Amino acid sequence: MRIWFERNMLVIRMRHVHQSLVPSLCVICVILVFYIPTHASAQSNQGITISSGTAGTPIQFNKQVFSWTDRVNITIYAPELDSDPNLIDTIGETQNNKLTVCTTGHCIPYKLSETGADTGIFSGYVDLTGDPSQKGSEGIDGNGENPTGIMSTCNPICGPTGGMLPATGSDGISVSFEYNQDQTITGSALIRWNMGEIQWLQPNYPSNGQGILQIVDPDMSLDPDTISKFDTPVWSDSDSGGIKLTMTETNAGSGIFQGTVDFSTQYPSSGNRLHVSDGDTVTGEYIDRTPPPPAFSSGQEQLLATATVGTVLPPLERVPTSNARIIDSTGKTLNKIISGQQIEIVSDVTNKINRDQAFAYLVQIQDENGITLSLSWITGSLSPNQNMSLSQSWIPESSGTYTAQIFVWQGVTDPNALSSPLMLQIPVS
């Protein structure tokens, strides 16, 4: 039995020898012809026709969409070109079967080798080498790093491996195979930039331990045979200047990069060591300079990832406030208040985190109609685990029932609450 393609037809030829007719050896030959529908969508992209054929198309790629520095594996199913069942054949080497691989404005003649004797399956690969002119002097990392943009010089034919073709971040790759002089099959795939991703592998790390930052971006993998590297900023609440962390590809061509940060509460930041305090938020930043459309128009995208180090308390439990009370100038608790009398509105605050904490202590007085009559505050800083009694004075001018609201914020202009607010009724006669 032999199988081959003719234009959009799958042809199967079967030969059968009927035993009852031996020795006359009558041979019955059956040829079956199947018409294969060629449902395919296509779009024009800078001079290249990009088509996505149905399953069973003779030319296949290992991906539907490649990055601009990817390795492109090509497979052609052509049993009819298996000329010798005992040898590994090649295609693309003669005038009768020409094979061309192209990106926009760049083409190389190519050959593919049979995967094994008598398989009728031919394969090989080309490497995309990017286009350094797309990012210019700033490079893909902001420091001039760029792909090579090398194109193979074939003498006379490249392949089945080692071929190189430049590609842009919005491109396509096509393979054209001409056989039997006037019959051609084609296959195409897209080439696109990718949106990067950044994350810490854990949400929380020990304050004197290690953290792993991961960035995934195939556009930064410049050579499928070489491990790529680049630097990215990392900082903490305690060191806003931070460090430049080297991100190293996990495997050649993987597009997955990782960097390990050593956290230290005792030593300053240096190399991959980052100074932190217990409870800090640490931030990793990645500037993706090869984002896909629509971000493409801006030229770059900022991506951030955060984690915490050490003991982490919810924001409203970091400086809890308690025991709200009213006292006079001598510190005596007042049970009866008369108009015109100076009073002190007091509560206790405690710093529950293991680092200094700046704060603003605010007291707001409202009348029975909810109208604010007074708003006063003090600012300061609490040492780790320090407890303090804070107060604000007020003189009621008339009788009535008033309400004191007590807030503890990170700052007067930074209303991030460090404690749940307290409310205190003030009856004045």
LODOPA-242411 format. One record per residue (C-alpha): residue in three letters; x, y, z. Coordinates in steps of 0.1 Angstrom, whole numbers, plus 5000, padded with zeros to 4 digits. Example, Ala and Ser with C-alpha at 12.3 -4.5 7.8 and 13.67 -1.06 7.14 Angstrom:
! residues 2
site aa:ala, east:5123, north:4955, up:5078
site aa:ser, east:5137, north:4989, up:5071
***
This chain:
! residues 429
site aa:met, east:5000, north:5000, up:5000
site aa:arg, east:5013, north:5035, up:4992
site aa:ile, east:4999, north:5069, up:5003
site aa:trp, east:5006, north:5103, up:4988
site aa:phe, east:4992, north:5138, up:4984
site aa:glu, east:4982, north:5153, up:4951
site aa:arg, east:4971, north:5189, up:4955
site aa:asn, east:4941, north:5186, up:4979
site aa:met, east:4937, north:5148, up:4974
site aa:leu, east:4949, north:5120, up:4996
site aa:val, east:4956, north:5090, up:4974
site aa:ile, east:4958, north:5054, up:4987
site aa:arg, east:4969, north:5026, up:4964
site aa:met, east:4964, north:4990, up:4976
site aa:arg, east:4976, north:4959, up:4957
site aa:his, east:4961, north:4925, up:4965
site aa:val, east:4971, north:4890, up:4952
site aa:his, east:4942, north:4866, up:4955
site aa:gln, east:4956, north:4832, up:4967
site aa:ser, east:4930, north:4812, up:4948
site aa:leu, east:4944, north:4825, up:4915
site aa:val, east:4979, north:4813, up:4921
site aa:pro, east:4999, north:4804, up:4900
site aa:ser, east:4982, north:4827, up:4874
site aa:leu, east:4990, north:4855, up:4899
site aa:cys, east:4961, north:4878, up:4891
site aa:val, east:4968, north:4911, up:4907
site aa:ile, east:4940, north:4934, up:4918
site aa:cys, east:4949, north:4970, up:4923
site aa:val, east:4926, north:4995, up:4940
site aa:ile, east:4932, north:5032, up:4940
site aa:leu, east:4912, north:5053, up:4965
site aa:val, east:4911, north:5090, up:4962
site aa:phe, east:4899, north:5112, up:4991
site aa:tyr, east:4894, north:5149, up:4986
site aa:ile, east:4906, north:5169, up:5016
site aa:pro, east:4888, north:5201, up:5023
site aa:thr, east:4912, north:5230, up:5028
site aa:his, east:4894, north:5250, up:5055
site aa:ala, east:4919, north:5276, up:5065
site aa:ser, east:4917, north:5311, up:5078
site aa:ala, east:4943, north:5336, up:5066
site aa:gln, east:4954, north:5372, up:5074
site aa:ser, east:4979, north:5394, up:5057
site aa:asn, east:5009, north:5405, up:5079
site aa:gln, east:5035, north:5428, up:5064
site aa:gly, east:5036, north:5408, up:5031
site aa:ile, east:5033, north:5374, up:5046
site aa:thr, east:5001, north:5353, up:5044
site aa:ile, east:4995, north:5337, up:5078
site aa:ser, east:4973, north:5306, up:5075
site aa:ser, east:4961, north:5282, up:5102
site aa:gly, east:4953, north:5249, up:5084
site aa:thr, east:4932, north:5221, up:5097
site aa:ala, east:4947, north:5191, up:5114
site aa:gly, east:4963, north:5168, up:5088
site aa:thr, east:4979, north:5196, up:5068
site aa:pro, east:5012, north:5181, up:5054
site aa:ile, east:5033, north:5209, up:5069
site aa:gln, east:5032, north:5211, up:5107
site aa:phe, east:5049, north:5234, up:5133
site aa:asn, east:5055, north:5227, up:5170
site aa:lys, east:5036, north:5259, up:5180
site aa:gln, east:5009, north:5281, up:5166
site aa:val, east:5026, north:5313, up:5178
site aa:phe, east:5063, north:5318, up:5182
site aa:ser, east:5084, north:5345, up:5200
site aa:trp, east:5109, north:5364, up:5179
site aa:thr, east:5138, north:5343, up:5191
site aa:asp, east:5122, north:5309, up:5192
site aa:arg, east:5133, north:5276, up:5177
site aa:val, east:5108, north:5266, up:5150
site aa:asn, east:5104, north:5228, up:5145
site aa:ile, east:5091, north:5219, up:5110
site aa:thr, east:5076, north:5186, up:5100
site aa:ile, east:5064, north:5176, up:5066
site aa:tyr, east:5044, north:5144, up:5060
site aa:ala, east:5053, north:5131, up:5025
site aa:pro, east:5053, north:5093, up:5023
site aa:glu, east:5055, north:5095, up:4985
site aa:leu, east:5090, north:5111, up:4988
site aa:asp, east:5104, north:5081, up:5007
site aa:ser, east:5124, north:5069, up:4977
site aa:asp, east:5143, north:5042, up:4995
site aa:pro, east:5128, north:5022, up:5024
site aa:asn, east:5163, north:5013, up:5036
site aa:leu, east:5178, north:5048, up:5038
site aa:ile, east:5171, north:5081, up:5055
site aa:asp, east:5160, north:5104, up:5027
site aa:thr, east:5160, north:5142, up:5024
site aa:ile, east:5137, north:5167, up:5007
site aa:gly, east:5145, north:5202, up:4994
site aa:glu, east:5177, north:5194, up:4977
site aa:thr, east:5167, north:5192, up:4940
site aa:gln, east:5150, north:5213, up:4914
site aa:asn, east:5120, north:5189, up:4916
site aa:asn, east:5115, north:5195, up:4953
site aa:lys, east:5124, north:5229, up:4966
site aa:leu, east:5117, north:5240, up:5002
site aa:thr, east:5119, north:5277, up:5013
site aa:val, east:5116, north:5291, up:5048
site aa:cys, east:5107, north:5328, up:5052
site aa:thr, east:5100, north:5356, up:5076
site aa:thr, east:5091, north:5391, up:5065
site aa:gly, east:5117, north:5401, up:5040
site aa:his, east:5140, north:5372, up:5047
site aa:cys, east:5141, north:5337, up:5030
site aa:ile, east:5165, north:5308, up:5030
site aa:pro, east:5165, north:5276, up:5009
site aa:tyr, east:5162, north:5246, up:5032
site aa:lys, east:5162, north:5208, up:5034
site aa:leu, east:5146, north:5184, up:5058
site aa:ser, east:5157, north:5149, up:5068
site aa:glu, east:5135, north:5118, up:5072
site aa:thr, east:5130, north:5110, up:5109
site aa:gly, east:5139, north:5074, up:5102
site aa:ala, east:5142, north:5049, up:5074
site aa:asp, east:5109, north:5044, up:5056
site aa:thr, east:5089, north:5068, up:5078
site aa:gly, east:5080, north:5093, up:5051
site aa:ile, east:5081, north:5120, up:5078
site aa:phe, east:5107, north:5148, up:5072
site aa:ser, east:5118, north:5173, up:5099
site aa:gly, east:5142, north:5200, up:5109
site aa:tyr, east:5143, north:5234, up:5126
site aa:val, east:5153, north:5270, up:5121
site aa:asp, east:5161, north:5295, up:5149
site aa:leu, east:5146, north:5330, up:5149
site aa:thr, east:5171, north:5356, up:5157
site aa:gly, east:5150, north:5387, up:5164
site aa:asp, east:5156, north:5421, up:5150
site aa:pro, east:5179, north:5444, up:5171
site aa:ser, east:5168, north:5475, up:5153
site aa:gln, east:5133, north:5473, up:5169
site aa:lys, east:5146, north:5483, up:5204
site aa:gly, east:5177, north:5502, up:5193
site aa:ser, east:5203, north:5514, up:5218
site aa:glu, east:5181, north:5509, up:5249
site aa:gly, east:5178, north:5472, up:5241
site aa:ile, east:5153, north:5448, up:5256
site aa:asp, east:5167, north:5452, up:5291
site aa:gly, east:5172, north:5490, up:5290
site aa:asn, east:5210, north:5485, up:5289
site aa:gly, east:5215, north:5477, up:5253
site aa:glu, east:5210, north:5440, up:5252
site aa:asn, east:5195, north:5429, up:5219
site aa:pro, east:5190, north:5397, up:5198
site aa:thr, east:5215, north:5392, up:5170
site aa:gly, east:5193, north:5394, up:5140
site aa:ile, east:5216, north:5370, up:5121
site aa:met, east:5205, north:5354, up:5088
site aa:ser, east:5221, north:5322, up:5075
site aa:thr, east:5242, north:5323, up:5043
site aa:cys, east:5233, north:5291, up:5025
site aa:asn, east:5257, north:5275, up:5000
site aa:pro, east:5236, north:5264, up:4983
site aa:ile, east:5210, north:5250, up:5008
site aa:cys, east:5207, north:5252, up:5046
site aa:gly, east:5193, north:5226, up:5070
site aa:pro, east:5179, north:5204, up:5083
site aa:thr, east:5191, north:5223, up:5115
site aa:gly, east:5211, north:5254, up:5122
site aa:gly, east:5192, north:5278, up:5099
site aa:met, east:5187, north:5313, up:5112
site aa:leu, east:5162, north:5340, up:5102
site aa:pro, east:5156, north:5375, up:5116
site aa:ala, east:5121, north:5383, up:5129
site aa:thr, east:5102, north:5412, up:5144
site aa:gly, east:5078, north:5412, up:5173
site aa:ser, east:5048, north:5412, up:5149
site aa:asp, east:5058, north:5388, up:5121
site aa:gly, east:5052, north:5354, up:5106
site aa:ile, east:5071, north:5324, up:5094
site aa:ser, east:5061, north:5304, up:5063
site aa:val, east:5073, north:5272, up:5047
site aa:ser, east:5068, north:5266, up:5010
site aa:phe, east:5075, north:5231, up:4996
site aa:glu, east:5074, north:5228, up:4958
site aa:tyr, east:5074, north:5192, up:4944
site aa:asn, east:5066, north:5176, up:4911
site aa:gln, east:5076, north:5209, up:4895
site aa:asp, east:5042, north:5226, up:4896
site aa:gln, east:5027, north:5214, up:4929
site aa:thr, east:5033, north:5234, up:4961
site aa:ile, east:5022, north:5230, up:4997
site aa:thr, east:5026, north:5258, up:5023
site aa:gly, east:5023, north:5262, up:5060
site aa:ser, east:5026, north:5293, up:5082
site aa:ala, east:5026, north:5304, up:5118
site aa:leu, east:5026, north:5337, up:5137
site aa:ile, east:5055, north:5354, up:5154
site aa:arg, east:5045, north:5377, up:5183
site aa:trp, east:5059, north:5394, up:5214
site aa:asn, east:5046, north:5382, up:5247
site aa:met, east:5034, north:5400, up:5278
site aa:gly, east:5057, north:5392, up:5307
site aa:glu, east:5047, north:5379, up:5341
site aa:ile, east:5063, north:5385, up:5375
site aa:gln, east:5057, north:5368, up:5408
site aa:trp, east:5073, north:5358, up:5441
site aa:leu, east:5071, north:5320, up:5445
site aa:gln, east:5058, north:5324, up:5481
site aa:pro, east:5036, north:5352, up:5496
site aa:asn, east:5057, north:5354, up:5528
site aa:tyr, east:5094, north:5347, up:5536
site aa:pro, east:5114, north:5346, up:5569
site aa:ser, east:5130, north:5380, up:5577
site aa:asn, east:5164, north:5365, up:5576
site aa:gly, east:5157, north:5339, up:5549
site aa:gln, east:5157, north:5337, up:5511
site aa:gly, east:5130, north:5346, up:5486
site aa:ile, east:5127, north:5336, up:5449
site aa:leu, east:5114, north:5361, up:5423
site aa:gln, east:5103, north:5346, up:5390
site aa:ile, east:5098, north:5364, up:5356
site aa:val, east:5083, north:5346, up:5326
site aa:asp, east:5089, north:5363, up:5292
site aa:pro, east:5100, north:5342, up:5262
site aa:asp, east:5110, north:5375, up:5244
site aa:met, east:5140, north:5377, up:5268
site aa:ser, east:5153, north:5343, up:5258
site aa:leu, east:5177, north:5353, up:5231
site aa:asp, east:5192, north:5320, up:5221
site aa:pro, east:5176, north:5286, up:5224
site aa:asp, east:5210, north:5270, up:5231
site aa:thr, east:5222, north:5295, up:5257
site aa:ile, east:5210, north:5305, up:5292
site aa:ser, east:5200, north:5342, up:5291
site aa:lys, east:5203, north:5367, up:5320
site aa:phe, east:5192, north:5402, up:5329
site aa:asp, east:5188, north:5424, up:5360
site aa:thr, east:5157, north:5437, up:5376
site aa:pro, east:5150, north:5461, up:5406
site aa:val, east:5140, north:5447, up:5440
site aa:trp, east:5133, north:5469, up:5471
site aa:ser, east:5118, north:5468, up:5506
site aa:asp, east:5099, north:5492, up:5529
site aa:ser, east:5132, north:5495, up:5549
site aa:asp, east:5154, north:5501, up:5518
site aa:ser, east:5135, north:5519, up:5490
site aa:gly, east:5168, north:5520, up:5469
site aa:gly, east:5170, north:5483, up:5469
site aa:ile, east:5192, north:5461, up:5447
site aa:lys, east:5196, north:5450, up:5411
site aa:leu, east:5187, north:5413, up:5411
site aa:thr, east:5202, north:5390, up:5384
site aa:met, east:5175, north:5369, up:5368
site aa:thr, east:5188, north:5337, up:5352
site aa:glu, east:5170, north:5315, up:5328
site aa:thr, east:5161, north:5281, up:5343
site aa:asn, east:5169, north:5263, up:5311
site aa:ala, east:5182, north:5274, up:5277
site aa:gly, east:5152, north:5286, up:5257
site aa:ser, east:5127, north:5282, up:5285
site aa:gly, east:5118, north:5319, up:5288
site aa:ile, east:5115, north:5314, up:5326
site aa:phe, east:5139, north:5334, up:5348
site aa:gln, east:5145, north:5333, up:5385
site aa:gly, east:5166, north:5352, up:5410
site aa:thr, east:5172, north:5345, up:5447
site aa:val, east:5172, north:5373, up:5473
site aa:asp, east:5189, north:5370, up:5507
site aa:phe, east:5168, north:5390, up:5532
site aa:ser, east:5187, north:5405, up:5562
site aa:thr, east:5175, north:5425, up:5592
site aa:gln, east:5211, north:5432, up:5603
site aa:tyr, east:5232, north:5440, up:5573
site aa:pro, east:5228, north:5467, up:5546
site aa:ser, east:5217, north:5458, up:5510
site aa:ser, east:5245, north:5446, up:5487
site aa:gly, east:5247, north:5422, up:5458
site aa:asn, east:5217, north:5400, up:5461
site aa:arg, east:5212, north:5408, up:5498
site aa:leu, east:5183, north:5431, up:5506
site aa:his, east:5179, north:5449, up:5540
site aa:val, east:5145, north:5443, up:5555
site aa:ser, east:5127, north:5448, up:5588
site aa:asp, east:5102, north:5423, up:5602
site aa:gly, east:5068, north:5429, up:5586
site aa:asp, east:5082, north:5447, up:5555
site aa:thr, east:5067, north:5444, up:5520
site aa:val, east:5093, north:5435, up:5494
site aa:thr, east:5086, north:5445, up:5457
site aa:gly, east:5101, north:5432, up:5425
site aa:glu, east:5097, north:5452, up:5393
site aa:tyr, east:5099, north:5441, up:5356
site aa:ile, east:5099, north:5466, up:5328
site aa:asp, east:5086, north:5446, up:5298
site aa:arg, east:5101, north:5464, up:5267
site aa:thr, east:5086, north:5439, up:5242
site aa:pro, east:5049, north:5439, up:5251
site aa:pro, east:5023, north:5428, up:5225
site aa:pro, east:4996, north:5451, up:5211
site aa:pro, east:4978, north:5472, up:5224
site aa:ala, east:5006, north:5479, up:5249
site aa:phe, east:5030, north:5479, up:5219
site aa:ser, east:5023, north:5515, up:5212
site aa:ser, east:5036, north:5526, up:5246
site aa:gly, east:5069, north:5507, up:5240
site aa:gln, east:5070, north:5492, up:5275
site aa:glu, east:5049, north:5480, up:5305
site aa:gln, east:5057, north:5481, up:5342
site aa:leu, east:5049, north:5449, up:5361
site aa:leu, east:5052, north:5446, up:5399
site aa:ala, east:5051, north:5417, up:5424
site aa:thr, east:5050, north:5419, up:5462
site aa:ala, east:5056, north:5396, up:5491
site aa:thr, east:5060, north:5401, up:5529
site aa:val, east:5089, north:5391, up:5552
site aa:gly, east:5087, north:5381, up:5588
site aa:thr, east:5057, north:5383, up:5611
site aa:val, east:5028, north:5398, up:5593
site aa:leu, east:4999, north:5414, up:5611
site aa:pro, east:4967, north:5428, up:5595
site aa:pro, east:4970, north:5466, up:5592
site aa:leu, east:4944, north:5472, up:5619
site aa:glu, east:4963, north:5451, up:5644
site aa:arg, east:4997, north:5467, up:5641
site aa:val, east:4991, north:5495, up:5666
site aa:pro, east:4959, north:5486, up:5685
site aa:thr, east:4942, north:5513, up:5705
site aa:ser, east:4923, north:5505, up:5738
site aa:asn, east:4910, north:5519, up:5771
site aa:ala, east:4895, north:5552, up:5759
site aa:arg, east:4887, north:5574, up:5789
site aa:ile, east:4883, north:5610, up:5801
site aa:ile, east:4906, north:5625, up:5828
site aa:asp, east:4913, north:5660, up:5842
site aa:ser, east:4947, north:5678, up:5843
site aa:thr, east:4958, north:5658, up:5873
site aa:gly, east:4951, north:5624, up:5857
site aa:lys, east:4920, north:5617, up:5877
site aa:thr, east:4892, north:5599, up:5858
site aa:leu, east:4861, north:5621, up:5854
site aa:asn, east:4826, north:5608, up:5858
site aa:lys, east:4809, north:5642, up:5857
site aa:ile, east:4818, north:5670, up:5832
site aa:ile, east:4806, north:5705, up:5833
site aa:ser, east:4807, north:5731, up:5805
site aa:gly, east:4838, north:5752, up:5804
site aa:gln, east:4859, north:5725, up:5820
site aa:gln, east:4892, north:5714, up:5803
site aa:ile, east:4893, north:5676, up:5798
site aa:glu, east:4918, north:5652, up:5784
site aa:ile, east:4906, north:5624, up:5760
site aa:val, east:4931, north:5595, up:5765
site aa:ser, east:4936, north:5561, up:5751
site aa:asp, east:4965, north:5535, up:5751
site aa:val, east:4984, north:5524, up:5720
site aa:thr, east:5008, north:5495, up:5715
site aa:asn, east:5032, north:5489, up:5687
site aa:lys, east:5028, north:5451, up:5679
site aa:ile, east:5054, north:5450, up:5651
site aa:asn, east:5092, north:5445, up:5655
site aa:arg, east:5102, north:5478, up:5640
site aa:asp, east:5097, north:5515, up:5646
site aa:gln, east:5063, north:5527, up:5636
site aa:ala, east:5054, north:5563, up:5628
site aa:phe, east:5019, north:5573, up:5637
site aa:ala, east:4993, north:5601, up:5639
site aa:tyr, east:4969, north:5601, up:5668
site aa:leu, east:4937, north:5621, up:5659
site aa:val, east:4907, north:5630, up:5681
site aa:gln, east:4875, north:5643, up:5665
site aa:ile, east:4847, north:5658, up:5686
site aa:gln, east:4811, north:5659, up:5672
site aa:asp, east:4779, north:5672, up:5687
site aa:glu, east:4745, north:5654, up:5688
site aa:asn, east:4738, north:5665, up:5652
site aa:gly, east:4771, north:5650, up:5639
site aa:ile, east:4787, north:5684, up:5634
site aa:thr, east:4824, north:5684, up:5640
site aa:leu, east:4834, north:5709, up:5666
site aa:ser, east:4871, north:5700, up:5671
site aa:leu, east:4898, north:5680, up:5653
site aa:ser, east:4932, north:5678, up:5668
site aa:trp, east:4962, north:5654, up:5665
site aa:ile, east:4997, north:5646, up:5675
site aa:thr, east:5023, north:5626, up:5656
site aa:gly, east:5052, north:5605, up:5667
site aa:ser, east:5070, north:5571, up:5665
site aa:leu, east:5067, north:5540, up:5686
site aa:ser, east:5096, north:5516, up:5692
site aa:pro, east:5090, north:5479, up:5687
site aa:asn, east:5065, north:5466, up:5713
site aa:gln, east:5063, north:5500, up:5730
site aa:asn, east:5031, north:5510, up:5749
site aa:met, east:5020, north:5546, up:5753
site aa:ser, east:4991, north:5566, up:5766
site aa:leu, east:4981, north:5595, up:5743
site aa:ser, east:4958, north:5623, up:5750
site aa:gln, east:4942, north:5654, up:5734
site aa:ser, east:4926, north:5682, up:5754
site aa:trp, east:4892, north:5698, up:5748
site aa:ile, east:4869, north:5723, up:5765
site aa:pro, east:4831, north:5719, up:5760
site aa:glu, east:4814, north:5753, up:5757
site aa:ser, east:4779, north:5742, up:5765
site aa:ser, east:4760, north:5713, up:5779
site aa:gly, east:4750, north:5683, up:5758
site aa:thr, east:4761, north:5649, up:5747
site aa:tyr, east:4792, north:5648, up:5726
site aa:thr, east:4810, north:5620, up:5708
site aa:ala, east:4848, north:5616, up:5706
site aa:gln, east:4862, north:5596, up:5677
site aa:ile, east:4898, north:5584, up:5681
site aa:phe, east:4919, north:5573, up:5651
site aa:val, east:4955, north:5560, up:5648
site aa:trp, east:4969, north:5565, up:5612
site aa:gln, east:5003, north:5562, up:5596
site aa:gly, east:5003, north:5599, up:5592
site aa:val, east:4981, north:5630, up:5591
site aa:thr, east:4983, north:5630, up:5553
site aa:asp, east:4985, north:5592, up:5551
site aa:pro, east:4952, north:5579, up:5564
site aa:asn, east:4961, north:5542, up:5564
site aa:ala, east:4946, north:5530, up:5596
site aa:leu, east:4969, north:5512, up:5621
site aa:ser, east:4940, north:5504, up:5645
site aa:ser, east:4902, north:5503, up:5645
site aa:pro, east:4887, north:5536, up:5655
site aa:leu, east:4874, north:5541, up:5691
site aa:met, east:4842, north:5560, up:5701
site aa:leu, east:4836, north:5576, up:5735
site aa:gln, east:4805, north:5594, up:5747
site aa:ile, east:4811, north:5627, up:5766
site aa:pro, east:4780, north:5639, up:5786
site aa:val, east:4784, north:5676, up:5797
site aa:ser, east:4761, north:5693, up:5822
***
